[in-house]
């Protein structure tokens, strides 16, 4: 599927604990998001919920991350202008999260294919391109897997994403899946900090350790019921 992905990072409301944030997101807000799926604006939807453990030295990028599959950038504009969004999911965001939302529309490349089991740990890393690298050059080299991977070890699956707009909150993302926190910590400790030095701006790497929850898979037929 040659669709695009919208990758966002949310910050929870300070009056909600992590459990309350996740509970609201996966119930009330998910119901609002499903109206956008049923209206044809979204082809696929993942919620990435944070795990309690983070990684030493990793700057946090958010408290949770939705991933949406859309047909085009124009479709995203239609989504945010739709009645379903303006009267539902849009205003409901304030009930569990606060600005700013860090987001980009991106193309995805699968670098290391695999099917992680349920409960696998997912590391979501984002970074800005090095100012010496032109935007188009960065997108090409990043999606081709140059300097792959950022971590040591062998993940269960590895994907990369490149933002279409150079004004986005981040320019590149690398997602990797691991059997458990212990293997992820080892990979993080043995990472090559200079691996993407030619592509990534110094000090721009941020991340989230999460477990993904599929709501709707891109190939799934929607009949009005949540996945």
For each residue, the residues with C-beta under 8 A, 3 or more apart:
1: 43 69 218 219
2:
3: 43 44 69 70 71 218
4: 69 70 71 72 73 76 105 106 107 164
5: 67 68 69 70 105 106 107 108 161
6: 66 67 68 70 76 103 104 105 106
7: 65 67 103 104 106 126 161 173
8: 65 66 67 68 101 102 103
9: 61 62 63 64 65 101 102 103 126 169 208
10: 25 62 63 64 65 66 93 97 101
11: 62 63 97 98 99 100 101
12: 16 18 21 63 64 96 97 98
13: 16 21 95 96 97 98
14: 98
15:
16: 12 13 20 21 24 96
17: 20 21
18: 12 21 22 50 52 63
19: 22 23
20: 16 17 23 24 96
21: 12 13 16 17 18 24 25 63 64 96 97
22: 18 19 25 26 49 50 64
23: 19 20 26 27
24: 16 20 21 27 28 29 95 96
25: 10 21 22 28 29 30 47 49 64 96
26: 22 23 29 30 47 49 213
27: 23 24 30 31
28: 24 25 31 32 92 95 96
29: 24 25 26 32 33 89 92 93 95 96
30: 25 26 27 33 34 47 215 226
31: 27 28 34 35 226
32: 28 29 35 36 88 89 92
33: 29 30 36 37 42 45 66 89 215
34: 30 31 37 38 215 216 226
35: 31 32 38 39 84 88 89
36: 32 33 39 41 42 79 82 84 85 88 89
37: 33 34 40 41 42 45 215 216 222
38: 34 35 222 224
39: 35 36 82 84
40: 37
41: 36 37 70 75 78 79 82 84 85
42: 33 36 37 45 68 69 70 79 216
43: 1 3 69 70 71 216 218
44: 3 67 68 69 216 217 218 220
45: 33 37 42 66 67 68 69 214 215 216
46: 66 67 212 213 214 215
47: 25 26 30 64 65 66 212 213 215
48: 64 65 66 67 122 124 208 210 211 212 213
49: 22 25 26 64 210 211 212 213
50: 18 22 63 64 208 209 210
51: 121 181 209 210 211
52: 18
53: 181 209
54: 58 60 209
55: 58 123 184 185 188 207 209
56: 188
57:
58: 54 55 188 205 206 207 209
59: 205 206 207
60: 54 63 206 207 208
61: 9 65 102 124 126 170 206 207 208
62: 9 10 11 65 102 208
63: 9 10 11 12 18 21 50 60 97 208
64: 9 10 12 21 22 25 47 48 49 50 97 208 210
65: 7 8 9 10 47 48 61 62 124 208 210
66: 6 8 10 33 45 46 47 48
67: 5 6 7 8 44 45 46 48
68: 5 6 8 42 44 45
69: 1 3 4 5 42 43 44 45 218
70: 3 4 5 6 41 42 43 73 75 76 79 105
71: 3 4 43 75
72: 4 75 76
73: 4 70 76 77 105 164
74: 77 78
75: 41 70 71 72 78 79
76: 4 6 70 72 73 79 80 105
77: 73 74 80 81
78: 41 74 75 81 82
79: 36 41 42 70 75 76 82 85
80: 76 77 85 86 90
81: 77 78 85 86
82: 36 39 41 78 79 85 86
83: 86 87
84: 35 36 39 41 87 88 89
85: 36 41 79 80 81 82 88 89 90
86: 80 81 82 83 90 91
87: 83 84 90 91
88: 32 35 36 84 85 91 92
89: 29 32 33 35 36 84 85 92 93
90: 80 85 86 87 93
91: 86 87 88 94
92: 28 29 32 88 89 95 96
93: 10 29 89 90 96 97 101
94: 91 97 98
95: 13 24 28 29 92
96: 12 13 16 20 21 24 25 28 29 92 93
97: 10 11 12 13 21 63 64 93 94 101
98: 11 12 13 14 94
99: 11
100: 11 169
101: 8 9 10 11 93 97
102: 8 9 61 62 126 169 170
103: 6 7 8 9 168 169
104: 6 7 161 163 164 165 168 169 170 171 173
105: 4 5 6 70 73 76 163 164 165 168
106: 4 5 6 7 161 162 163 164 168 173
107: 4 5 139 143 161 162 164
108: 5 159 160 161
109: 143 144 145 159 160 161 162
110: 113 157 158 159
111: 145 148 149 158 159 160
112: 149 154 155 157 158 176
113: 110 157
114: 155 156 157 177
115: 156 157
116: 120 122 156 157 177
117: 120 156 179
118:
119: 211
120: 116 117 156 177 178 179 211
121: 51 177 178 179 180 181 183 184 209 210 211
122: 48 116 175 176 177 178 209 210 211 212
123: 55 151 175 176 177 178 184 188 207 208 209 210
124: 48 61 65 173 175 207 208 209 210
125: 150 173 174 175 176 205 206 207
126: 7 9 61 102 169 170 172 173 205 206 207
127: 170 171 172 173 174 196 200 201 204 205 206
128: 170 171 172 200 201 204
129: 133 135 138 142 166 171 172 199 200 201
130: 133 138 197 198 199 200 201 202
131: 201
132: 198
133: 129 130 137 138 141 198 199
134: 137 138
135: 129 138 139 166 171
136: 139 140
137: 133 134 140 141
138: 129 130 133 134 135 141 142 162 171 172 199
139: 107 135 136 142 143 162 163
140: 136 137 143 144
141: 133 137 138 144 146 199
142: 129 138 139 146 160 162 171 172 199
143: 107 109 139 140 160 162
144: 109 140 141
145: 109 111 148 160
146: 141 142 199
147: 150 195 196 197 198 199
148: 111 145 158 160 195
149: 111 112 155 158 174 176 195
150: 125 147 174 191 192 195 196 205
151: 123 155 176 187 188 190 191
152: 186 187 188 189 190 191 192
153: 178 183 186 187 190
154: 112
155: 112 114 149 151 158 176 177 178 187
156: 114 115 116 117 120 176 177 178 179
157: 110 112 113 114 115 116 175 176 177
158: 110 111 112 148 149 155 174 175 176 177
159: 108 109 110 111 174 175
160: 108 109 111 142 143 145 148 172 173 174 175
161: 5 7 104 106 107 108 109 172 173 174 175
162: 106 107 109 138 139 142 143 171 172
163: 104 105 106 139 166 168 170 171 172
164: 4 73 104 105 106 107 168
165: 104 105 168
166: 129 135 163 171
167:
168: 103 104 105 106 163 164 165 171
169: 9 100 102 103 104 126
170: 61 102 104 126 127 128 163 173 204 206
171: 104 127 128 129 135 138 142 162 163 166 168
172: 126 127 128 129 138 142 160 161 162 163 199 200
173: 7 104 106 124 125 126 127 160 161 170
174: 125 127 149 150 158 159 160 161
175: 122 123 124 125 157 158 159 160 161
176: 112 122 123 125 149 151 155 156 157 158 187
177: 114 116 120 121 122 123 155 156 157 158
178: 120 121 122 123 153 155 156 181 183 184 187
179: 117 120 121 156 183
180: 121 183 184
181: 51 53 121 178 184 185 209
182: 185 186
183: 121 153 178 179 180 186 187
184: 55 121 123 178 180 181 187 188 209
185: 55 181 182 188 189
186: 152 153 182 183 189 190
187: 151 152 153 155 176 178 183 184 190 191
188: 55 56 58 123 151 152 184 185 191
189: 152 185 186
190: 151 152 153 186 187
191: 150 151 152 187 188 195
192: 150 152 195
193: 197
194: 197
195: 147 148 149 150 191 192
196: 127 147 150 199 200
197: 130 147 193 194 200 202
198: 130 132 133 147
199: 129 130 133 138 141 142 146 147 172 196
200: 127 128 129 130 172 196 197 204 205
201: 127 128 129 130 131 204
202: 130 197
203:
204: 127 128 170 200 201
205: 58 59 125 126 127 150 200
206: 58 59 60 61 125 126 127 170
207: 55 58 59 60 61 123 124 125 126
208: 9 48 50 60 61 62 63 64 65 123 124
209: 50 51 53 54 55 58 121 122 123 124 181 184
210: 48 49 50 51 64 65 121 122 123 124
211: 48 49 51 119 120 121 122
212: 46 47 48 49 122
213: 26 46 47 48 49
214: 45 46 217 227
215: 30 33 34 37 45 46 47 226 227
216: 34 37 42 43 44 45 220 222 226 227
217: 44 214 220 227
218: 1 3 43 44 69
219: 1
220: 44 216 217 227
221:
222: 37 38 216
223:
224: 38
225:
226: 30 31 34 215 216
227: 214 215 216 217 220
